[in-house]
Amino acid sequence: MEEERLVRLQREFDALGGVCCGAADPYEVAVPAEDGVPLRTVVTLPDAAGPFPTILMRSCYPQAEAEYRLTAREYARRGFGFVYQFCRGTGGSGGVWEPNVNERRDGLVTARWLAAQPFAGRCGYLGCSYLAFTGWVMADALPDCFATLYLTHYGTDRFASAYQEGMFRQDILTGWAMQNAGFPVTADYLESCRYRPQIEVDEALWGGRLDWYRDWITHTDPDDPYWNEGLWGALRQVPGKLNLPVYIGSGWYDHHLGGTVRGYEALSPAAAAHSVLRIGAWNHWFENVIPGKPAEHLENSDTASALRWFTEILKEGRLPRGGVQLYNIGADRWETLDRMPAGDLPGRQLFLDGAARALTPAQPQHAQPLQYRYDPDRPVPSHGGESLFTSKEEIGSLPQPEPDWRPDVVSFVSDPLTEPLALRGEIRVRLQVASDCADTAFTAKLLEVAPDGVARNIRGGITSLGYRCGAPHRLDYRPSERAEIEIRMWPISWTLAPGCRLRLDLSSSNFPEYAAHPNCAGGWALARAERVATQTIFGGSVLLPVAE
């Protein structure tokens, strides 16, 4: 797999051309952190006279070093210096690996070291995923020689990447914790996700205590100081302090999309004027995950995009025009906007008709309640989703089962469309519900049903009664009492053709994309037991963000 990745990456660089010189042999430097810990740093320069525009990258993934070496060599052949460094405790750097906490201090020490090197001219920062985090977390304090950052697949709102209204994004963070514990974890992944109480899974199954994982799973309130002060609070403030252009890349099916969009929207006016947010129909690895849809114009090579960005700013000294570039699924085209579509535009509304199991433009005069039972021991498996990571094969817009394919999945289907329907922005589902438990969850998935009957997921979402309607802290709920909830979905740009139908599937679980709710009040990670819930849907509607 690694060899295939390197071959593909080499082909992408070869297709770009632009080679102007050779690359000198890389050499290593031990850059001392503030506390003296040596940080292994690898420098690759053009075989030419400097100084050079130089790219910095910081990583915690030594298994990807062959890819970094190839990238560094190809940048050097095009006249760039390239410096990559491993975070403390990884890849030959000293110290102890502890995710997140040291990256600002260590990164700024390294950036200042780079600024003092005679080979470094104008500098830029490159990073994807955790490598983008290591850039974001220090972006507001970089030396003056840094002219731009190119950051993909990471957001500055960490809570948005971890939770959706009380529901933990388990396929992201439980899987990542197991892969990056700092010691080998051989436990079964799904068994780990199901383990109760989850607060004890590290010592019970993984072989060691991870306090940082325990912090993630026990701080469920969005207004908790854990997310709003210290490291995560400072990270959220970074975009508003910037005055240099940032390329912010994401995918409709990247698990950091929500936090990434918030980071772009928080940019200062000075930074936003020349920054770009670009969202395509790919997953965290820039792979096309819309099978069955035209994708001739997807343009998902991040290699080409990054090189163009750094060439324009660092070599040519030009500032790009800021804005938003969105790939429209179905139409197979890119749309350029001045900003992200507003989330408060109602667009078109379709109502749930319980008697006909239909989505209709007119509100039914008589609502017919529908019931189902949700068993946390038998959650609905994640298949086709936008915030998956460990379950990579389930990411994307995938063919879905037939309507009502399980007793705990309730489906509603519209009439065929008579004209194209272009969606752009956030889809919202508003429901009147009840449960016989003190807390529980509700999910919604909107699908496109093609004329041939094949259904593909457009977007999905989830909420809990404890955090309904975006509550900043857990709310009480009295069993069997009717409650209003709203399930908000991440933004999308999608065009449905005439003859297609819309289908809405409602349920109470989407596992392991989200942790299976135990149907008990209190912190989900502390629950030692679970119970079966009887859920009632009285009615509701879908708000579609129709593009003008």
C-alpha positions in Angstrom: 0.0 0.0 0.0 2.8 2.4 0.9 4.6 1.6 -2.4 1.4 2.2 -4.4 1.0 5.6 -2.6 4.6 6.6 -3.5 4.1 5.6 -7.1 0.9 7.6 -7.3 2.6 10.6 -5.7 5.5 10.5 -8.1 3.2 10.4 -11.0 1.4 13.5 -9.8 4.6 15.4 -9.5 5.8 14.2 -12.9 2.6 15.4 -14.5 3.2 18.9 -13.1 6.5 19.5 -14.8 8.3 22.7 -13.7 11.6 21.1 -12.8 14.3 23.7 -12.8 17.3 22.1 -11.0 18.4 19.1 -9.1 17.9 18.3 -5.4 20.8 18.2 -3.0 21.0 15.3 -0.6 18.9 15.8 2.5 20.6 16.4 5.8 19.4 16.3 9.4 19.4 18.8 12.2 18.4 18.3 15.9 16.6 21.6 16.6 16.4 22.1 20.4 13.0 22.8 21.9 12.6 25.3 24.7 13.3 22.6 27.2 16.2 21.2 25.3 14.4 18.2 23.8 16.0 17.5 20.3 13.5 17.6 17.5 14.6 15.6 14.5 14.5 17.9 11.4 15.2 17.0 7.8 16.3 19.7 5.3 16.2 19.2 1.5 17.5 22.1 -0.7 17.8 22.7 -4.4 21.2 22.0 -6.0 21.6 25.7 -6.7 22.5 29.0 -5.1 20.0 30.2 -2.4 18.2 31.6 -0.6 15.1 29.7 -1.6 11.4 30.0 -0.9 11.0 27.3 1.8 8.3 25.0 3.0 8.0 23.8 6.6 6.0 20.8 7.7 5.7 19.1 11.1 4.4 15.5 11.5 3.8 12.8 14.1 3.6 10.0 11.6 7.1 8.4 11.0 5.4 5.7 8.9 4.9 8.4 6.2 8.5 9.5 6.0 9.1 8.0 2.6 6.3 10.2 1.3 7.8 13.3 3.0 11.2 12.6 1.4 9.7 12.2 -2.0 7.7 15.5 -1.6 10.8 17.3 -0.3 12.9 16.2 -3.2 10.3 17.2 -5.8 9.8 20.6 -4.2 13.6 21.1 -4.2 13.8 20.2 -7.9 11.3 23.0 -8.5 13.4 25.6 -6.6 12.0 25.3 -3.1 13.7 24.4 0.2 11.7 21.9 2.1 12.0 21.2 5.9 10.0 18.5 7.7 10.2 17.8 11.4 8.8 15.0 13.6 6.9 16.0 16.7 8.5 15.2 20.1 8.4 11.5 21.0 7.9 10.5 17.3 10.1 9.7 14.3 13.5 10.1 16.1 12.6 13.3 18.0 13.3 13.2 21.7 10.8 13.6 24.5 7.5 11.8 25.2 4.7 11.7 22.7 1.6 13.4 24.0 -0.9 14.5 21.3 -1.5 18.3 20.8 0.0 19.8 23.9 3.5 20.6 22.8 2.9 21.6 19.2 2.6 25.4 19.5 5.8 25.8 21.6 7.8 23.3 19.5 6.5 24.6 16.3 7.3 28.2 17.0 10.9 27.3 18.1 11.3 25.5 14.8 9.8 28.4 12.8 12.2 30.9 14.4 15.1 28.5 13.7 14.1 28.3 10.1 13.8 32.1 9.8 17.4 32.4 10.9 18.8 30.0 8.3 20.7 31.6 5.4 19.0 29.3 2.8 15.4 30.4 3.8 13.8 33.2 1.8 10.0 33.6 2.0 8.5 30.7 3.9 5.2 28.8 3.8 3.7 26.1 5.9 2.2 22.8 4.5 0.1 20.3 6.3 -2.8 17.9 6.1 -4.8 16.5 9.1 -2.6 16.5 12.2 0.1 18.2 10.2 -2.4 21.0 9.5 -3.1 21.2 13.2 0.6 21.8 13.9 0.4 24.7 11.5 -2.9 26.2 12.7 -1.9 26.1 16.4 1.1 28.5 15.8 -0.2 30.4 12.7 -0.8 33.7 14.6 2.8 34.0 15.9 4.9 32.9 13.0 8.0 35.0 12.1 7.6 37.7 9.4 9.3 35.6 6.7 6.2 33.3 6.6 3.9 34.5 3.9 1.2 31.8 3.8 -0.1 28.5 5.0 -1.6 25.6 3.1 -3.8 23.7 5.5 -6.1 20.8 4.7 -8.5 18.5 6.5 -8.3 20.0 10.0 -10.6 22.5 11.8 -9.9 25.1 14.5 -13.1 24.2 16.4 -12.0 21.0 18.1 -15.4 20.5 19.7 -17.1 20.4 16.3 -14.7 17.7 15.3 -15.5 15.6 18.4 -19.2 16.0 19.0 -22.6 16.6 17.4 -25.1 17.7 20.0 -23.9 15.2 22.7 -23.0 12.4 20.3 -19.3 11.5 20.1 -17.7 11.0 16.7 -16.3 7.6 17.7 -15.1 6.5 14.3 -12.7 9.4 14.3 -11.4 9.8 17.8 -11.7 6.3 19.3 -10.0 4.9 16.2 -7.3 7.6 16.2 -6.6 7.1 19.9 -6.1 3.4 19.4 -3.7 4.1 16.4 -1.7 6.8 18.2 -1.7 5.7 21.9 2.1 5.8 22.0 2.1 2.0 22.6 0.8 -0.9 20.5 -3.0 -1.5 20.7 -4.2 -4.8 19.4 -7.7 -4.8 20.8 -10.6 -5.2 18.4 -11.9 -1.8 17.2 -15.6 -2.4 17.3 -15.4 -4.2 20.6 -13.5 -1.1 21.9 -16.3 1.2 20.6 -19.0 -0.9 22.3 -17.1 -1.2 25.6 -19.0 0.2 28.7 -18.1 2.2 30.6 -16.1 3.7 27.8 -14.1 5.7 30.3 -12.3 2.5 31.2 -11.7 1.1 27.7 -8.0 2.2 27.6 -6.9 0.2 30.7 -9.4 -2.6 30.1 -8.6 -3.4 26.5 -5.8 -1.2 25.1 -3.1 -1.8 27.7 -2.6 1.7 29.3 -4.3 4.8 30.6 -4.8 7.7 28.1 -5.9 10.7 30.1 -6.2 12.8 26.9 -8.8 10.3 25.5 -10.7 10.3 28.8 -10.8 14.1 28.5 -12.3 13.9 25.0 -15.1 11.5 26.0 -16.1 13.1 29.3 -16.3 16.8 28.3 -19.6 16.7 26.4 -20.8 20.3 26.9 -19.8 22.8 24.1 -19.5 25.6 26.7 -17.2 23.4 28.9 -13.9 25.3 29.7 -12.0 22.3 28.4 -13.0 23.3 24.8 -13.0 27.0 25.3 -9.9 27.7 27.3 -6.3 26.5 27.2 -5.1 24.8 24.0 -8.5 24.3 22.3 -9.7 27.8 23.2 -6.5 29.3 21.9 -6.8 27.3 18.7 -10.3 28.6 18.1 -9.0 32.2 18.3 -6.2 31.8 15.8 -8.1 32.5 12.5 -9.3 35.9 13.8 -5.7 36.9 14.5 -4.2 36.2 11.1 -3.2 38.7 8.5 -1.7 36.4 5.9 -3.4 34.2 3.2 -4.4 30.7 4.0 -5.5 27.9 1.7 -8.1 25.9 3.6 -9.0 22.6 2.0 -11.6 20.1 2.9 -13.8 17.4 1.5 -17.6 16.9 1.7 -16.7 13.5 3.2 -13.7 14.6 5.4 -14.4 14.1 9.1 -13.0 17.6 10.0 -15.4 19.5 7.6 -17.5 21.1 10.3 -14.5 22.5 12.2 -12.8 23.5 8.9 -15.7 25.6 7.7 -15.9 27.3 11.1 -12.1 28.1 10.9 -12.6 29.7 7.5 -15.6 31.8 8.7 -13.6 33.0 11.7 -10.7 34.5 9.6 -10.0 38.1 10.1 -11.0 40.4 7.2 -7.4 40.9 6.3 -6.7 37.2 6.0 -10.1 36.4 4.3 -9.5 38.8 1.5 -6.8 36.5 0.1 -7.7 33.1 1.6 -9.5 30.3 -0.1 -11.8 27.6 1.2 -12.0 24.7 -1.3 -14.3 21.7 -0.7 -14.4 18.7 -3.0 -16.2 15.4 -3.2 -13.4 13.4 -1.5 -12.6 11.7 1.8 -9.7 12.4 4.2 -7.2 10.9 1.7 -8.5 13.0 -1.3 -10.1 9.9 -2.8 -13.3 10.1 -4.9 -16.1 8.6 -2.8 -19.1 9.4 -5.0 -19.3 6.1 -7.1 -22.0 6.3 -9.7 -21.8 10.0 -10.0 -19.9 11.9 -12.8 -16.6 13.2 -11.6 -14.6 14.3 -14.7 -14.0 17.7 -13.1 -13.3 16.7 -9.6 -9.7 17.8 -9.7 -8.7 16.1 -6.4 -4.9 16.3 -6.7 -3.8 18.2 -3.6 -0.2 17.8 -4.8 -0.9 20.1 -7.8 -3.0 22.5 -5.8 -0.4 23.1 -3.1 2.4 23.6 -5.6 0.4 26.1 -7.5 -0.5 28.0 -4.3 3.2 28.2 -3.1 4.4 29.1 -6.5 2.0 32.0 -6.8 2.7 33.5 -3.3 6.3 32.6 -2.5 7.9 32.7 -6.0 5.8 35.1 -7.9 4.8 37.4 -5.0 1.1 37.5 -6.0 -1.8 37.3 -3.6 -4.7 35.1 -4.6 -8.3 36.4 -4.7 -10.1 35.1 -1.6 -13.4 33.2 -1.8 -15.0 29.8 -1.6 -14.8 27.0 -4.2 -17.4 24.3 -3.9 -17.7 21.1 -6.0 -21.3 20.4 -6.9 -22.1 16.7 -6.8 -24.4 15.6 -9.6 -23.6 18.7 -11.8 -19.9 17.8 -11.8 -18.8 21.4 -11.7 -17.0 23.8 -9.4 -18.9 26.8 -8.0 -17.1 30.0 -6.9 -18.7 32.1 -4.2 -17.7 35.1 -2.1 -18.6 33.2 1.1 -20.1 30.0 2.4 -23.9 29.7 2.0 -25.7 31.1 5.0 -27.1 28.4 7.3 -30.3 30.3 8.2 -32.0 30.3 4.7 -35.1 28.1 4.8 -35.2 27.4 1.1 -37.8 24.7 0.4 -39.7 22.8 3.1 -41.0 19.2 2.8 -43.3 17.7 5.5 -43.4 14.2 6.9 -46.7 12.4 6.2 -46.8 9.5 8.6 -49.9 7.9 7.1 -48.5 7.8 3.5 -44.8 7.6 4.6 -44.1 10.4 2.2 -42.3 13.8 2.0 -44.9 16.3 0.8 -44.9 20.1 0.0 -48.1 20.5 2.0 -48.3 19.9 5.8 -50.7 17.0 6.5 -53.9 18.0 8.3 -53.8 14.9 10.6 -50.4 13.7 11.9 -50.0 10.0 12.4 -47.4 9.1 15.0 -44.9 6.4 14.2 -43.0 4.2 16.7 -40.0 2.0 16.7 -37.7 0.4 19.3 -34.0 1.3 19.5 -31.6 -1.2 21.1 -28.1 0.1 21.7 -26.8 -3.5 21.4 -28.0 -3.6 17.8 -27.2 -0.2 16.4 -27.7 0.8 12.8 -24.4 0.2 11.1 -22.7 3.2 9.4 -22.8 2.9 5.7 -22.2 6.0 3.6 -21.2 8.9 5.8 -19.3 12.2 6.0 -17.6 12.0 9.4 -16.1 8.5 9.3 -12.3 7.7 9.5 -11.4 4.3 10.8 -14.3 2.6 8.8 -12.8 4.0 5.6 -14.7 1.7 3.3 -18.0 3.2 4.5 -17.1 6.8 3.7 -18.9 8.6 0.9 -22.2 8.7 -1.0 -22.8 4.9 -1.3 -25.8 2.9 -2.6 -28.2 2.4 0.3 -30.6 -0.4 1.4 -34.3 -0.2 0.5 -36.7 2.0 2.5 -37.6 0.7 6.1 -34.7 -1.8 5.7 -34.7 -2.4 9.5 -37.5 -2.2 12.1 -35.8 0.7 13.7 -35.4 2.7 10.4 -38.4 4.8 9.3 -38.4 6.0 5.7 -40.3 8.8 3.9 -40.2 9.3 0.1 -41.1 12.2 -2.1 -42.8 12.3 -5.5 -40.4 12.4 -8.5 -38.9 15.8 -9.2 -40.2 17.6 -12.3 -37.1 19.9 -12.6 -33.5 20.0 -11.3 -33.1 20.7 -7.6 -29.8 22.3 -6.6 -29.0 22.1 -2.9 -26.3 24.4 -1.4 -25.8 24.8 2.3 -27.1 23.1 5.5 -30.0 20.6 5.4 -32.0 20.6 8.6 -34.7 18.2 9.9 -37.1 19.4 12.5 -39.1 16.7 14.4 -41.6 16.4 17.2 -40.5 13.3 19.1 -40.8 11.4 22.4 -39.0 8.5 24.1 -39.7 6.4 27.2 -36.1 6.9 28.3 -34.5 9.8 30.2 -32.2 10.5 27.2 -31.7 9.1 23.8 -30.6 9.9 20.2 -32.3 10.5 16.9 -30.7 10.4 13.5 -31.7 11.6 10.0 -30.3 10.7 6.6 -31.4 12.4 3.4 -31.0 10.3 0.2 -31.3 10.8 -3.5 -33.3 8.0 -5.2 -32.5 7.8 -8.9 -35.1 6.8 -11.5 -33.6 3.3 -11.6 -34.3 3.0 -7.9 -30.7 3.2 -6.6 -30.6 5.4 -3.4 -27.5 7.3 -2.4 -27.0 9.2 0.8 -26.7 13.0 0.4 -26.2 14.0 4.1 -26.8 12.7 7.5 -27.0 14.1 11.1 -27.7 13.2 14.7 -28.8 14.8 17.9 -29.6 13.7 21.5 -32.5 14.8 23.7 -29.9 16.0 26.3 -28.4 18.4 23.8 -31.4 19.1 21.6 -31.4 22.2 19.4 -27.8 23.0 20.1 -28.0 23.4 23.9 -24.7 24.5 25.4 -25.1 22.1 28.3 -27.1 19.0 29.0 -30.9 19.5 29.3 -33.3 17.4 31.4 -35.9 15.4 29.6 -39.0 13.8 31.2 -39.7 10.4 29.6 -42.8 10.3 27.2 -42.9 14.0 27.0 -43.1 15.5 23.5 -40.0 17.5 22.5 -39.0 19.6 19.5 -35.6 18.6 18.0 -33.6 19.8 15.0 -31.0 17.6 13.3 -28.5 19.8 11.5 -26.4 18.4 8.7 -23.0 19.6 7.4 -23.2 21.7 4.3 -23.3 20.2 0.8 -23.5 21.2 -2.8 -25.6 18.7 -4.7 -27.9 18.7 -7.8 -30.7 16.2 -8.3 -31.9 15.6 -11.8 -35.6 15.5 -12.9 -37.1 12.1 -12.1 -35.2 11.7 -8.9 -36.9 11.4 -5.5 -35.8 12.5 -2.1 -35.9 10.0 0.8 -35.5 10.6 4.5 -34.5 7.8 6.8 -35.0 8.4 10.6 -33.6 6.2 13.3 -31.6 6.5 16.6 -28.1 5.2 15.8 -25.4 5.4 13.3 -22.5 3.3 14.6 -19.6 3.6 14.8 -19.7 7.0 13.1 -21.2 8.0 16.4 -21.2 6.2 19.7 -24.4 4.2 20.3 -26.4 6.2 22.9 -27.1 4.0 26.0 -30.6 5.6 26.5 -29.5 6.7 30.0 -29.2 10.2 31.3 -25.7 11.5 32.2 -22.3 11.2 30.5 -22.4 8.6 27.7 -18.8 7.5 28.5 -19.7 6.8 32.2 -22.7 4.6 31.5 -22.2 1.0 32.7 -25.5 -0.2 31.5 -28.0 0.5 28.7 -31.7 0.0 28.0 -33.9 -0.4 25.0 -35.9 2.7 24.1 -39.3 3.1 22.5 -39.2 6.1 20.2 -42.2 8.1 18.8 -42.2 10.5 15.9 -45.2 12.7 15.8 -44.3 14.7 12.6 -41.8 17.1 11.2 -40.2 18.6 8.2 -37.1 18.9 6.1 -35.6 22.3 5.2 -33.7 22.2 2.0 -31.1 24.9 1.2 -32.1 25.5 -2.5 -29.4 27.4 -4.5 -30.6 30.6 -6.2 
